[in-house]
């Protein structure tokens, strides 16, 4: 999802949409999207047996390596460990 596409859909400029995100959510559009994609990935890791590569694809990350880096950075644990930890909690 691109800022320009969302702005066009809403019939506002991308600059205006960017300012709205910064003012209302105190974060950039790209940060918000990245967080939402990681949240979705976490749910998929918890609730499915999809391979991590497929979860990376489904959530819009360009590669499994980028997905793993972003997920680990945001969640402080790798996707594989996150999945294992969530399975052990059941």
PDB file of N, CA, C and O in Angstrom, chain B, residues numbered from 101:
ATOM      1  N   UNK B 101       0.847  -1.168   0.000  1.00  0.00           N
ATOM      2  CA  UNK B 101       0.000   0.000   0.000  1.00  0.00           C
ATOM      3  C   UNK B 101       0.894   1.234   0.000  1.00  0.00           C
ATOM      4  O   UNK B 101       1.813   1.363   0.809  1.00  0.00           O
ATOM      5  N   UNK B 102       0.603   2.109  -0.907  1.00  0.00           N
ATOM      6  CA  UNK B 102       1.420   3.313  -1.045  1.00  0.00           C
ATOM      7  C   UNK B 102       0.636   4.540  -0.598  1.00  0.00           C
ATOM      8  O   UNK B 102      -0.580   4.627  -0.768  1.00  0.00           O
ATOM      9  N   UNK B 103       1.365   5.473  -0.026  1.00  0.00           N
ATOM     10  CA  UNK B 103       0.776   6.730   0.431  1.00  0.00           C
ATOM     11  C   UNK B 103       0.029   7.423  -0.703  1.00  0.00           C
ATOM     12  O   UNK B 103      -1.083   7.916  -0.515  1.00  0.00           O
ATOM     13  N   UNK B 104       0.651   7.456  -1.881  1.00  0.00           N
ATOM     14  CA  UNK B 104       0.042   8.136  -3.027  1.00  0.00           C
ATOM     15  C   UNK B 104      -1.286   7.488  -3.418  1.00  0.00           C
ATOM     16  O   UNK B 104      -2.242   8.187  -3.752  1.00  0.00           O
ATOM     17  N   UNK B 105      -1.349   6.164  -3.379  1.00  0.00           N
ATOM     18  CA  UNK B 105      -2.587   5.461  -3.736  1.00  0.00           C
ATOM     19  C   UNK B 105      -3.713   5.778  -2.758  1.00  0.00           C
ATOM     20  O   UNK B 105      -4.850   6.014  -3.166  1.00  0.00           O
ATOM     21  N   UNK B 106      -3.394   5.782  -1.476  1.00  0.00           N
ATOM     22  CA  UNK B 106      -4.400   6.089  -0.456  1.00  0.00           C
ATOM     23  C   UNK B 106      -4.842   7.541  -0.589  1.00  0.00           C
ATOM     24  O   UNK B 106      -6.032   7.840  -0.500  1.00  0.00           O
ATOM     25  N   UNK B 107      -3.897   8.433  -0.800  1.00  0.00           N
ATOM     26  CA  UNK B 107      -4.232   9.849  -0.971  1.00  0.00           C
ATOM     27  C   UNK B 107      -5.130  10.057  -2.189  1.00  0.00           C
ATOM     28  O   UNK B 107      -6.104  10.806  -2.124  1.00  0.00           O
ATOM     29  N   UNK B 108      -4.808   9.403  -3.282  1.00  0.00           N
ATOM     30  CA  UNK B 108      -5.653   9.510  -4.479  1.00  0.00           C
ATOM     31  C   UNK B 108      -7.048   8.982  -4.207  1.00  0.00           C
ATOM     32  O   UNK B 108      -8.030   9.587  -4.638  1.00  0.00           O
ATOM     33  N   UNK B 109      -7.156   7.873  -3.506  1.00  0.00           N
ATOM     34  CA  UNK B 109      -8.459   7.289  -3.174  1.00  0.00           C
ATOM     35  C   UNK B 109      -9.291   8.265  -2.330  1.00  0.00           C
ATOM     36  O   UNK B 109     -10.507   8.367  -2.492  1.00  0.00           O
ATOM     37  N   UNK B 110      -8.612   8.974  -1.432  1.00  0.00           N
ATOM     38  CA  UNK B 110      -9.295   9.934  -0.552  1.00  0.00           C
ATOM     39  C   UNK B 110      -9.453  11.315  -1.182  1.00  0.00           C
ATOM     40  O   UNK B 110     -10.064  12.207  -0.593  1.00  0.00           O
ATOM     41  N   UNK B 111      -8.900  11.485  -2.377  1.00  0.00           N
ATOM     42  CA  UNK B 111      -8.965  12.758  -3.107  1.00  0.00           C
ATOM     43  C   UNK B 111      -8.294  13.891  -2.333  1.00  0.00           C
ATOM     44  O   UNK B 111      -8.806  15.009  -2.261  1.00  0.00           O
ATOM     45  N   UNK B 112      -7.139  13.573  -1.758  1.00  0.00           N
ATOM     46  CA  UNK B 112      -6.327  14.594  -1.104  1.00  0.00           C
ATOM     47  C   UNK B 112      -4.883  14.406  -1.571  1.00  0.00           C
ATOM     48  O   UNK B 112      -4.544  13.383  -2.167  1.00  0.00           O
ATOM     49  N   UNK B 113      -4.053  15.381  -1.301  1.00  0.00           N
ATOM     50  CA  UNK B 113      -2.652  15.265  -1.715  1.00  0.00           C
ATOM     51  C   UNK B 113      -1.918  14.301  -0.777  1.00  0.00           C
ATOM     52  O   UNK B 113      -2.298  14.128   0.381  1.00  0.00           O
ATOM     53  N   UNK B 114      -0.886  13.694  -1.291  1.00  0.00           N
ATOM     54  CA  UNK B 114      -0.095  12.787  -0.466  1.00  0.00           C
ATOM     55  C   UNK B 114       0.585  13.548   0.671  1.00  0.00           C
ATOM     56  O   UNK B 114       0.754  13.008   1.765  1.00  0.00           O
ATOM     57  N   UNK B 115       0.969  14.777   0.423  1.00  0.00           N
ATOM     58  CA  UNK B 115       1.578  15.606   1.475  1.00  0.00           C
ATOM     59  C   UNK B 115       0.585  15.859   2.607  1.00  0.00           C
ATOM     60  O   UNK B 115       0.949  15.794   3.781  1.00  0.00           O
ATOM     61  N   UNK B 116      -0.661  16.146   2.255  1.00  0.00           N
ATOM     62  CA  UNK B 116      -1.694  16.394   3.267  1.00  0.00           C
ATOM     63  C   UNK B 116      -1.949  15.121   4.075  1.00  0.00           C
ATOM     64  O   UNK B 116      -2.056  15.176   5.300  1.00  0.00           O
ATOM     65  N   UNK B 117      -2.046  13.995   3.405  1.00  0.00           N
ATOM     66  CA  UNK B 117      -2.257  12.724   4.106  1.00  0.00           C
ATOM     67  C   UNK B 117      -1.080  12.427   5.034  1.00  0.00           C
ATOM     68  O   UNK B 117      -1.274  11.958   6.156  1.00  0.00           O
ATOM     69  N   UNK B 118       0.105  12.692   4.580  1.00  0.00           N
ATOM     70  CA  UNK B 118       1.292  12.481   5.405  1.00  0.00           C
ATOM     71  C   UNK B 118       1.243  13.343   6.669  1.00  0.00           C
ATOM     72  O   UNK B 118       1.557  12.871   7.762  1.00  0.00           O
ATOM     73  N   UNK B 119       0.850  14.601   6.512  1.00  0.00           N
ATOM     74  CA  UNK B 119       0.714  15.498   7.669  1.00  0.00           C
ATOM     75  C   UNK B 119      -0.366  15.003   8.620  1.00  0.00           C
ATOM     76  O   UNK B 119      -0.186  15.041   9.837  1.00  0.00           O
ATOM     77  N   UNK B 120      -1.493  14.535   8.071  1.00  0.00           N
ATOM     78  CA  UNK B 120      -2.567  14.014   8.917  1.00  0.00           C
ATOM     79  C   UNK B 120      -2.076  12.840   9.761  1.00  0.00           C
ATOM     80  O   UNK B 120      -2.347  12.783  10.961  1.00  0.00           O
ATOM     81  N   UNK B 121      -1.364  11.916   9.150  1.00  0.00           N
ATOM     82  CA  UNK B 121      -0.821  10.777   9.896  1.00  0.00           C
ATOM     83  C   UNK B 121       0.110  11.255  10.999  1.00  0.00           C
ATOM     84  O   UNK B 121       0.009  10.813  12.144  1.00  0.00           O
ATOM     85  N   UNK B 122       1.004  12.146  10.654  1.00  0.00           N
ATOM     86  CA  UNK B 122       1.966  12.636  11.645  1.00  0.00           C
ATOM     87  C   UNK B 122       1.268  13.347  12.796  1.00  0.00           C
ATOM     88  O   UNK B 122       1.617  13.142  13.958  1.00  0.00           O
ATOM     89  N   UNK B 123       0.292  14.176  12.481  1.00  0.00           N
ATOM     90  CA  UNK B 123      -0.412  14.945  13.516  1.00  0.00           C
ATOM     91  C   UNK B 123      -1.321  14.080  14.369  1.00  0.00           C
ATOM     92  O   UNK B 123      -1.342  14.231  15.591  1.00  0.00           O
ATOM     93  N   UNK B 124      -2.069  13.183  13.757  1.00  0.00           N
ATOM     94  CA  UNK B 124      -3.083  12.408  14.481  1.00  0.00           C
ATOM     95  C   UNK B 124      -2.522  11.158  15.154  1.00  0.00           C
ATOM     96  O   UNK B 124      -2.951  10.802  16.251  1.00  0.00           O
ATOM     97  N   UNK B 125      -1.568  10.492  14.508  1.00  0.00           N
ATOM     98  CA  UNK B 125      -1.064   9.226  15.043  1.00  0.00           C
ATOM     99  C   UNK B 125       0.358   9.326  15.578  1.00  0.00           C
ATOM    100  O   UNK B 125       0.886   8.372  16.149  1.00  0.00           O
ATOM    101  N   UNK B 126       0.967  10.481  15.388  1.00  0.00           N
ATOM    102  CA  UNK B 126       2.343  10.713  15.847  1.00  0.00           C
ATOM    103  C   UNK B 126       3.320   9.699  15.260  1.00  0.00           C
ATOM    104  O   UNK B 126       4.294   9.312  15.906  1.00  0.00           O
ATOM    105  N   UNK B 127       3.052   9.280  14.045  1.00  0.00           N
ATOM    106  CA  UNK B 127       3.981   8.414  13.327  1.00  0.00           C
ATOM    107  C   UNK B 127       3.732   8.575  11.838  1.00  0.00           C
ATOM    108  O   UNK B 127       2.681   9.059  11.418  1.00  0.00           O
ATOM    109  N   UNK B 128       4.698   8.171  11.059  1.00  0.00           N
ATOM    110  CA  UNK B 128       4.562   8.317   9.611  1.00  0.00           C
ATOM    111  C   UNK B 128       3.639   7.242   9.047  1.00  0.00           C
ATOM    112  O   UNK B 128       3.371   6.227   9.689  1.00  0.00           O
ATOM    113  N   UNK B 129       3.167   7.487   7.852  1.00  0.00           N
ATOM    114  CA  UNK B 129       2.316   6.528   7.156  1.00  0.00           C
ATOM    115  C   UNK B 129       3.043   5.194   7.003  1.00  0.00           C
ATOM    116  O   UNK B 129       2.464   4.138   7.259  1.00  0.00           O
ATOM    117  N   UNK B 130       4.302   5.239   6.590  1.00  0.00           N
ATOM    118  CA  UNK B 130       5.050   4.005   6.364  1.00  0.00           C
ATOM    119  C   UNK B 130       5.265   3.225   7.661  1.00  0.00           C
ATOM    120  O   UNK B 130       5.221   1.995   7.653  1.00  0.00           O
ATOM    121  N   UNK B 131       5.495   3.917   8.762  1.00  0.00           N
ATOM    122  CA  UNK B 131       5.643   3.242  10.054  1.00  0.00           C
ATOM    123  C   UNK B 131       4.338   2.573  10.456  1.00  0.00           C
ATOM    124  O   UNK B 131       4.333   1.437  10.930  1.00  0.00           O
ATOM    125  N   UNK B 132       3.233   3.284  10.262  1.00  0.00           N
ATOM    126  CA  UNK B 132       1.919   2.721  10.590  1.00  0.00           C
ATOM    127  C   UNK B 132       1.656   1.454   9.770  1.00  0.00           C
ATOM    128  O   UNK B 132       1.238   0.437  10.324  1.00  0.00           O
ATOM    129  N   UNK B 133       1.893   1.508   8.482  1.00  0.00           N
ATOM    130  CA  UNK B 133       1.669   0.351   7.607  1.00  0.00           C
ATOM    131  C   UNK B 133       2.570  -0.807   8.022  1.00  0.00           C
ATOM    132  O   UNK B 133       2.119  -1.951   8.089  1.00  0.00           O
ATOM    133  N   UNK B 134       3.828  -0.520   8.296  1.00  0.00           N
ATOM    134  CA  UNK B 134       4.768  -1.567   8.714  1.00  0.00           C
ATOM    135  C   UNK B 134       4.287  -2.247  10.000  1.00  0.00           C
ATOM    136  O   UNK B 134       4.329  -3.473  10.109  1.00  0.00           O
ATOM    137  N   UNK B 135       3.832  -1.455  10.969  1.00  0.00           N
ATOM    138  CA  UNK B 135       3.324  -2.021  12.225  1.00  0.00           C
ATOM    139  C   UNK B 135       2.106  -2.909  11.986  1.00  0.00           C
ATOM    140  O   UNK B 135       1.990  -3.985  12.574  1.00  0.00           O
ATOM    141  N   UNK B 136       1.208  -2.457  11.128  1.00  0.00           N
ATOM    142  CA  UNK B 136       0.004  -3.250  10.836  1.00  0.00           C
ATOM    143  C   UNK B 136       0.367  -4.561  10.138  1.00  0.00           C
ATOM    144  O   UNK B 136      -0.232  -5.600  10.414  1.00  0.00           O
ATOM    145  N   UNK B 137       1.344  -4.512   9.238  1.00  0.00           N
ATOM    146  CA  UNK B 137       1.777  -5.732   8.552  1.00  0.00           C
ATOM    147  C   UNK B 137       2.420  -6.708   9.524  1.00  0.00           C
ATOM    148  O   UNK B 137       2.220  -7.918   9.411  1.00  0.00           O
ATOM    149  N   UNK B 138       3.190  -6.197  10.475  1.00  0.00           N
ATOM    150  CA  UNK B 138       3.806  -7.064  11.481  1.00  0.00           C
ATOM    151  C   UNK B 138       2.736  -7.655  12.397  1.00  0.00           C
ATOM    152  O   UNK B 138       2.824  -8.826  12.763  1.00  0.00           O
ATOM    153  N   UNK B 139       1.731  -6.871  12.773  1.00  0.00           N
ATOM    154  CA  UNK B 139       0.625  -7.400  13.587  1.00  0.00           C
ATOM    155  C   UNK B 139      -0.088  -8.547  12.872  1.00  0.00           C
ATOM    156  O   UNK B 139      -0.377  -9.582  13.472  1.00  0.00           O
ATOM    157  N   UNK B 140      -0.367  -8.348  11.588  1.00  0.00           N
ATOM    158  CA  UNK B 140      -1.016  -9.398  10.812  1.00  0.00           C
ATOM    159  C   UNK B 140      -0.122 -10.636  10.737  1.00  0.00           C
ATOM    160  O   UNK B 140      -0.604 -11.761  10.870  1.00  0.00           O
ATOM    161  N   UNK B 141       1.155 -10.433  10.529  1.00  0.00           N
ATOM    162  CA  UNK B 141       2.094 -11.553  10.473  1.00  0.00           C
ATOM    163  C   UNK B 141       2.110 -12.305  11.801  1.00  0.00           C
ATOM    164  O   UNK B 141       2.138 -13.536  11.818  1.00  0.00           O
ATOM    165  N   UNK B 142       2.092 -11.575  12.905  1.00  0.00           N
ATOM    166  CA  UNK B 142       2.088 -12.216  14.224  1.00  0.00           C
ATOM    167  C   UNK B 142       0.845 -13.090  14.392  1.00  0.00           C
ATOM    168  O   UNK B 142       0.933 -14.208  14.899  1.00  0.00           O
ATOM    169  N   UNK B 143      -0.307 -12.580  13.968  1.00  0.00           N
ATOM    170  CA  UNK B 143      -1.544 -13.381  14.056  1.00  0.00           C
ATOM    171  C   UNK B 143      -1.436 -14.635  13.199  1.00  0.00           C
ATOM    172  O   UNK B 143      -1.858 -15.714  13.615  1.00  0.00           O
ATOM    173  N   UNK B 144      -0.870 -14.492  11.998  1.00  0.00           N
ATOM    174  CA  UNK B 144      -0.712 -15.654  11.121  1.00  0.00           C
ATOM    175  C   UNK B 144       0.268 -16.667  11.716  1.00  0.00           C
ATOM    176  O   UNK B 144       0.063 -17.875  11.596  1.00  0.00           O
ATOM    177  N   UNK B 145       1.316 -16.183  12.348  1.00  0.00           N
ATOM    178  CA  UNK B 145       2.269 -17.089  12.991  1.00  0.00           C
ATOM    179  C   UNK B 145       1.612 -17.851  14.140  1.00  0.00           C
ATOM    180  O   UNK B 145       1.902 -19.026  14.365  1.00  0.00           O
ATOM    181  N   UNK B 146       0.733 -17.175  14.855  1.00  0.00           N
ATOM    182  CA  UNK B 146       0.042 -17.795  15.989  1.00  0.00           C
ATOM    183  C   UNK B 146      -1.039 -18.785  15.549  1.00  0.00           C
ATOM    184  O   UNK B 146      -1.215 -19.833  16.170  1.00  0.00           O
ATOM    185  N   UNK B 147      -1.759 -18.449  14.481  1.00  0.00           N
ATOM    186  CA  UNK B 147      -2.991 -19.166  14.161  1.00  0.00           C
ATOM    187  C   UNK B 147      -2.903 -20.106  12.967  1.00  0.00           C
ATOM    188  O   UNK B 147      -3.839 -20.865  12.716  1.00  0.00           O
ATOM    189  N   UNK B 148      -1.802 -20.072  12.230  1.00  0.00           N
ATOM    190  CA  UNK B 148      -1.689 -20.926  11.046  1.00  0.00           C
ATOM    191  C   UNK B 148      -0.367 -21.676  11.062  1.00  0.00           C
ATOM    192  O   UNK B 148       0.517 -21.408  11.876  1.00  0.00           O
ATOM    193  N   UNK B 149      -0.261 -22.603  10.158  1.00  0.00           N
ATOM    194  CA  UNK B 149       1.018 -23.300   9.982  1.00  0.00           C
ATOM    195  C   UNK B 149       1.668 -22.892   8.662  1.00  0.00           C
ATOM    196  O   UNK B 149       2.529 -23.603   8.143  1.00  0.00           O
ATOM    197  N   UNK B 150       1.257 -21.752   8.126  1.00  0.00           N
ATOM    198  CA  UNK B 150       1.863 -21.256   6.890  1.00  0.00           C
ATOM    199  C   UNK B 150       3.365 -21.099   7.073  1.00  0.00           C
ATOM    200  O   UNK B 150       3.812 -20.677   8.140  1.00  0.00           O
ATOM    201  N   UNK B 151       4.146 -21.426   6.064  1.00  0.00           N
ATOM    202  CA  UNK B 151       5.593 -21.183   6.152  1.00  0.00           C
ATOM    203  C   UNK B 151       5.882 -19.694   6.304  1.00  0.00           C
ATOM    204  O   UNK B 151       5.125 -18.852   5.821  1.00  0.00           O
ATOM    205  N   UNK B 152       6.964 -19.384   6.968  1.00  0.00           N
ATOM    206  CA  UNK B 152       7.328 -17.982   7.206  1.00  0.00           C
ATOM    207  C   UNK B 152       7.484 -17.228   5.890  1.00  0.00           C
ATOM    208  O   UNK B 152       7.104 -16.061   5.802  1.00  0.00           O
ATOM    209  N   UNK B 153       8.030 -17.868   4.879  1.00  0.00           N
ATOM    210  CA  UNK B 153       8.171 -17.216   3.573  1.00  0.00           C
ATOM    211  C   UNK B 153       6.813 -16.808   3.017  1.00  0.00           C
ATOM    212  O   UNK B 153       6.669 -15.720   2.460  1.00  0.00           O
ATOM    213  N   UNK B 154       5.821 -17.676   3.167  1.00  0.00           N
ATOM    214  CA  UNK B 154       4.481 -17.360   2.670  1.00  0.00           C
ATOM    215  C   UNK B 154       3.849 -16.231   3.482  1.00  0.00           C
ATOM    216  O   UNK B 154       3.163 -15.375   2.924  1.00  0.00           O
ATOM    217  N   UNK B 155       4.075 -16.224   4.781  1.00  0.00           N
ATOM    218  CA  UNK B 155       3.561 -15.132   5.618  1.00  0.00           C
ATOM    219  C   UNK B 155       4.208 -13.810   5.197  1.00  0.00           C
ATOM    220  O   UNK B 155       3.542 -12.776   5.154  1.00  0.00           O
ATOM    221  N   UNK B 156       5.490 -13.846   4.890  1.00  0.00           N
ATOM    222  CA  UNK B 156       6.174 -12.642   4.404  1.00  0.00           C
ATOM    223  C   UNK B 156       5.521 -12.145   3.118  1.00  0.00           C
ATOM    224  O   UNK B 156       5.313 -10.943   2.950  1.00  0.00           O
ATOM    225  N   UNK B 157       5.199 -13.062   2.213  1.00  0.00           N
ATOM    226  CA  UNK B 157       4.554 -12.691   0.947  1.00  0.00           C
ATOM    227  C   UNK B 157       3.150 -12.140   1.183  1.00  0.00           C
ATOM    228  O   UNK B 157       2.791 -11.096   0.638  1.00  0.00           O
ATOM    229  N   UNK B 158       2.365 -12.835   1.986  1.00  0.00           N
ATOM    230  CA  UNK B 158       0.972 -12.450   2.236  1.00  0.00           C
ATOM    231  C   UNK B 158       0.873 -11.082   2.904  1.00  0.00           C
ATOM    232  O   UNK B 158      -0.066 -10.328   2.648  1.00  0.00           O
ATOM    233  N   UNK B 159       1.831 -10.767   3.750  1.00  0.00           N
ATOM    234  CA  UNK B 159       1.790  -9.493   4.467  1.00  0.00           C
ATOM    235  C   UNK B 159       2.505  -8.362   3.735  1.00  0.00           C
ATOM    236  O   UNK B 159       2.620  -7.254   4.260  1.00  0.00           O
ATOM    237  N   UNK B 160       2.984  -8.638   2.525  1.00  0.00           N
ATOM    238  CA  UNK B 160       3.493  -7.577   1.670  1.00  0.00           C
ATOM    239  C   UNK B 160       4.959  -7.234   1.827  1.00  0.00           C
ATOM    240  O   UNK B 160       5.406  -6.203   1.325  1.00  0.00           O
ATOM    241  N   UNK B 161       5.712  -8.071   2.508  1.00  0.00           N
ATOM    242  CA  UNK B 161       7.151  -7.826   2.609  1.00  0.00           C
ATOM    243  C   UNK B 161       7.818  -8.353   1.351  1.00  0.00           C
ATOM    244  O   UNK B 161       7.428  -9.392   0.819  1.00  0.00           O
ATOM    245  N   UNK B 162       8.814  -7.641   0.884  1.00  0.00           N
ATOM    246  CA  UNK B 162       9.460  -7.991  -0.379  1.00  0.00           C
ATOM    247  C   UNK B 162      10.224  -9.292  -0.356  1.00  0.00           C
ATOM    248  O   UNK B 162      10.330  -9.971  -1.378  1.00  0.00           O
ATOM    249  N   UNK B 163      10.754  -9.646   0.789  1.00  0.00           N
ATOM    250  CA  UNK B 163      11.517 -10.886   0.903  1.00  0.00           C
ATOM    251  C   UNK B 163      11.410 -11.406   2.322  1.00  0.00           C
ATOM    252  O   UNK B 163      11.074 -10.664   3.245  1.00  0.00           O
ATOM    253  N   UNK B 164      11.698 -12.686   2.487  1.00  0.00           N
ATOM    254  CA  UNK B 164      11.662 -13.280   3.822  1.00  0.00           C
ATOM    255  C   UNK B 164      12.752 -12.678   4.698  1.00  0.00           C
ATOM    256  O   UNK B 164      12.578 -12.575   5.912  1.00  0.00           O
ATOM    257  N   UNK B 165      13.876 -12.277   4.100  1.00  0.00           N
ATOM    258  CA  UNK B 165      14.958 -11.674   4.873  1.00  0.00           C
ATOM    259  C   UNK B 165      14.540 -10.311   5.433  1.00  0.00           C
ATOM    260  O   UNK B 165      14.782 -10.013   6.603  1.00  0.00           O
ATOM    261  N   UNK B 166      13.915  -9.494   4.596  1.00  0.00           N
ATOM    262  CA  UNK B 166      13.431  -8.186   5.058  1.00  0.00           C
ATOM    263  C   UNK B 166      12.350  -8.370   6.116  1.00  0.00           C
ATOM    264  O   UNK B 166      12.349  -7.680   7.135  1.00  0.00           O
ATOM    265  N   UNK B 167      11.435  -9.296   5.875  1.00  0.00           N
ATOM    266  CA  UNK B 167      10.380  -9.584   6.841  1.00  0.00           C
ATOM    267  C   UNK B 167      10.977  -9.977   8.196  1.00  0.00           C
ATOM    268  O   UNK B 167      10.567  -9.459   9.235  1.00  0.00           O
ATOM    269  N   UNK B 168      11.939 -10.887   8.175  1.00  0.00           N
ATOM    270  CA  UNK B 168      12.551 -11.358   9.419  1.00  0.00           C
ATOM    271  C   UNK B 168      13.235 -10.210  10.152  1.00  0.00           C
ATOM    272  O   UNK B 168      13.139 -10.109  11.375  1.00  0.00           O
ATOM    273  N   UNK B 169      13.920  -9.349   9.415  1.00  0.00           N
ATOM    274  CA  UNK B 169      14.613  -8.215  10.030  1.00  0.00           C
ATOM    275  C   UNK B 169      13.615  -7.243  10.667  1.00  0.00           C
ATOM    276  O   UNK B 169      13.809  -6.813  11.804  1.00  0.00           O
ATOM    277  N   UNK B 170      12.545  -6.894   9.937  1.00  0.00           N
ATOM    278  CA  UNK B 170      11.561  -5.947  10.457  1.00  0.00           C
ATOM    279  C   UNK B 170      10.803  -6.561  11.634  1.00  0.00           C
ATOM    280  O   UNK B 170      10.618  -5.909  12.662  1.00  0.00           O
ATOM    281  N   UNK B 171      10.368  -7.805  11.488  1.00  0.00           N
ATOM    282  CA  UNK B 171       9.617  -8.475  12.549  1.00  0.00           C
ATOM    283  C   UNK B 171      10.468  -8.547  13.819  1.00  0.00           C
ATOM    284  O   UNK B 171       9.995  -8.211  14.905  1.00  0.00           O
ATOM    285  N   UNK B 172      11.704  -8.978  13.684  1.00  0.00           N
ATOM    286  CA  UNK B 172      12.594  -9.113  14.839  1.00  0.00           C
ATOM    287  C   UNK B 172      12.849  -7.759  15.492  1.00  0.00           C
ATOM    288  O   UNK B 172      12.900  -7.660  16.718  1.00  0.00           O
ATOM    289  N   UNK B 173      13.005  -6.733  14.691  1.00  0.00           N
ATOM    290  CA  UNK B 173      13.232  -5.395  15.214  1.00  0.00           C
ATOM    291  C   UNK B 173      12.031  -4.897  16.009  1.00  0.00           C
ATOM    292  O   UNK B 173      12.200  -4.293  17.069  1.00  0.00           O
ATOM    293  N   UNK B 174      10.834  -5.139  15.518  1.00  0.00           N
ATOM    294  CA  UNK B 174       9.633  -4.627  16.168  1.00  0.00           C
ATOM    295  C   UNK B 174       9.163  -5.493  17.334  1.00  0.00           C
ATOM    296  O   UNK B 174       8.634  -4.979  18.319  1.00  0.00           O
ATOM    297  N   UNK B 175       9.353  -6.793  17.222  1.00  0.00           N
ATOM    298  CA  UNK B 175       8.821  -7.720  18.234  1.00  0.00           C
ATOM    299  C   UNK B 175       9.896  -8.236  19.193  1.00  0.00           C
ATOM    300  O   UNK B 175       9.589  -8.940  20.154  1.00  0.00           O
ATOM    301  N   UNK B 176      11.133  -7.888  18.931  1.00  0.00           N
ATOM    302  CA  UNK B 176      12.263  -8.325  19.753  1.00  0.00           C
ATOM    303  C   UNK B 176      12.416  -9.844  19.814  1.00  0.00           C
ATOM    304  O   UNK B 176      12.961 -10.385  20.776  1.00  0.00           O
ATOM    305  N   UNK B 177      11.937 -10.511  18.793  1.00  0.00           N
ATOM    306  CA  UNK B 177      12.066 -11.965  18.679  1.00  0.00           C
ATOM    307  C   UNK B 177      11.878 -12.322  17.209  1.00  0.00           C
ATOM    308  O   UNK B 177      11.114 -11.664  16.503  1.00  0.00           O
ATOM    309  N   UNK B 178      12.564 -13.353  16.750  1.00  0.00           N
ATOM    310  CA  UNK B 178      12.425 -13.759  15.348  1.00  0.00           C
ATOM    311  C   UNK B 178      11.044 -14.360  15.105  1.00  0.00           C
ATOM    312  O   UNK B 178      10.393 -14.811  16.048  1.00  0.00           O
ATOM    313  N   UNK B 179      10.589 -14.373  13.851  1.00  0.00           N
ATOM    314  CA  UNK B 179       9.288 -14.989  13.559  1.00  0.00           C
ATOM    315  C   UNK B 179       9.214 -16.457  14.005  1.00  0.00           C
ATOM    316  O   UNK B 179       8.200 -16.890  14.552  1.00  0.00           O
ATOM    317  N   UNK B 180      10.273 -17.207  13.773  1.00  0.00           N
ATOM    318  CA  UNK B 180      10.269 -18.625  14.159  1.00  0.00           C
ATOM    319  C   UNK B 180      10.144 -18.781  15.673  1.00  0.00           C
ATOM    320  O   UNK B 180       9.376 -19.616  16.151  1.00  0.00           O
ATOM    321  N   UNK B 181      10.892 -17.984  16.422  1.00  0.00           N
ATOM    322  CA  UNK B 181      10.812 -18.065  17.887  1.00  0.00           C
ATOM    323  C   UNK B 181       9.447 -17.591  18.365  1.00  0.00           C
ATOM    324  O   UNK B 181       8.883 -18.165  19.297  1.00  0.00           O
ATOM    325  N   UNK B 182       8.914 -16.555  17.742  1.00  0.00           N
ATOM    326  CA  UNK B 182       7.577 -16.066  18.100  1.00  0.00           C
ATOM    327  C   UNK B 182       6.553 -17.184  17.936  1.00  0.00           C
ATOM    328  O   UNK B 182       5.713 -17.400  18.810  1.00  0.00           O
ATOM    329  N   UNK B 183       6.628 -17.894  16.812  1.00  0.00           N
ATOM    330  CA  UNK B 183       5.703 -19.003  16.559  1.00  0.00           C
ATOM    331  C   UNK B 183       5.882 -20.093  17.618  1.00  0.00           C
ATOM    332  O   UNK B 183       4.902 -20.574  18.188  1.00  0.00           O
ATOM    333  N   UNK B 184       7.112 -20.475  17.875  1.00  0.00           N
ATOM    334  CA  UNK B 184       7.380 -21.518  18.878  1.00  0.00           C
ATOM    335  C   UNK B 184       6.878 -21.099  20.258  1.00  0.00           C
ATOM    336  O   UNK B 184       6.273 -21.899  20.972  1.00  0.00           O
ATOM    337  N   UNK B 185       7.125 -19.864  20.624  1.00  0.00           N
ATOM    338  CA  UNK B 185       6.682 -19.374  21.946  1.00  0.00           C
ATOM    339  C   UNK B 185       5.158 -19.371  22.034  1.00  0.00           C
ATOM    340  O   UNK B 185       4.600 -19.719  23.074  1.00  0.00           O
ATOM    341  N   UNK B 186       4.485 -18.983  20.959  1.00  0.00           N
ATOM    342  CA  UNK B 186       3.016 -18.953  20.993  1.00  0.00           C
ATOM    343  C   UNK B 186       2.447 -20.375  21.038  1.00  0.00           C
ATOM    344  O   UNK B 186       1.407 -20.599  21.659  1.00  0.00           O
ATOM    345  N   UNK B 187       3.100 -21.319  20.403  1.00  0.00           N
ATOM    346  CA  UNK B 187       2.653 -22.715  20.467  1.00  0.00           C
ATOM    347  C   UNK B 187       2.853 -23.292  21.854  1.00  0.00           C
ATOM    348  O   UNK B 187       2.043 -24.101  22.306  1.00  0.00           O
ATOM    349  N   UNK B 188       3.901 -22.896  22.529  1.00  0.00           N
ATOM    350  CA  UNK B 188       4.188 -23.404  23.872  1.00  0.00           C
ATOM    351  C   UNK B 188       3.250 -22.831  24.934  1.00  0.00           C
ATOM    352  O   UNK B 188       3.154 -23.371  26.036  1.00  0.00           O
ATOM    353  N   UNK B 189       2.556 -21.734  24.601  1.00  0.00           N
ATOM    354  CA  UNK B 189       1.638 -21.121  25.551  1.00  0.00           C
ATOM    355  C   UNK B 189       0.285 -21.814  25.572  1.00  0.00           C
ATOM    356  O   UNK B 189      -0.522 -21.580  26.472  1.00  0.00           O
ATOM    357  N   UNK B 190       0.038 -22.656  24.597  1.00  0.00           N
ATOM    358  CA  UNK B 190      -1.266 -23.322  24.510  1.00  0.00           C
ATOM    359  C   UNK B 190      -1.373 -24.418  25.522  1.00  0.00           C
ATOM    360  O   UNK B 190      -2.402 -25.090  25.598  1.00  0.00           O
TER     361      UNK B 190
END
